[in-house]
Amino acid sequence: DRDSEGKPTGILREFGAQNLVISALPQPDFTVEEYKNALLSFQQDLAPQRGITSVLVPIHYPTDTFLEAMKALDTESKLTVRYDLLQWADETRGTEQIPGFIERRAKYKGKFFKTDSIKIFGTGASSTYGSVVWDQEVLKKTVAALDKEKFRVYIHDIGPTHTYNLMLDAFEYAQQQNGKRDARHMITHVSDEAIPTIPRFLALGIRADGHPLPKAFFDAGVALNSSSDYPVREFFPMTRIAQGVKSGVPLEAMIASHTINGAEAIFAEKETGSIEKGKAADLVVMSENLFNVAPAALEKSEVVMTVFNGKIVYDRD
């Protein structure tokens, strides 16, 4: 931010500005060992309390030490969750950063993690509501270039309506340049203000993600999935499922949005997301049949057992 005379105030908003300071710190990032300890602690919360077997992690600054930690834990067979990691795109660097993304995608991948998606911070946080972080022409060219390199693009957008159209414009430009493919690009934080853009989501084949999504997206048949936005919001699927059911979305659709739809979003539906012969046996046993529970009581359902890749990682009894 700058004052009326154009002088910097010292207030830095959004990651592109904040990372200028982070990168200059004596220790700009955690160490590999610190990240490994953090990840192991994180996993201890997932299976017993939340029944989680897969997560999507939007990284918001360059961090090779985090990726090295993930790679080490995967090699050591200590990952008990499938990780889809999104590399962060700096709005100040446009297409010049793509070779680095390609290099990391090839270097950082394993049995239970991958880095083949890109996170774009499309609009500002709540303190800068409605502000578009990227220059629109730079955004369009960057999304098109990423799409050409077969990256999946995941855009953060909290509204208002016109900003969703700007993000969809970028996806449309990419299709015009590269042709339409099964890219499964996504816009997250989709709210009621995105409802007028539903026809464009459908026409362009862009996925919608929310916590929870507006009922109108379910009714229209948009490709969608649900997420938590943790740690901003609670990280327990039943919280979102209960909210969706209370808003009129069928329970079956809400469960699908947290399971098979999520697997489809990360191109893993042949491996996980449903309980079928030949799949990886990622599943959770709840304390009761959710279809026999009143909507108001769904959030109180508890995890009894969590199975990851055929191995019991939590058993309450």
Beta strands, then each sheet from edge to edge (+ up, - down):
strand 1: 54-58
strand 2: 82-88
strand 3: 113-121
strand 4: 152-156
strand 5: 186-188
strand 6: 207-210
strand 7: 224-226
strand 8: 283-286
strand 9: 303-308
strand 10: 311-315
sheet 1: 1+ 2+ 3+ 4+ 5+ 6+ 7+
sheet 2: 8+ 9- 10+
end
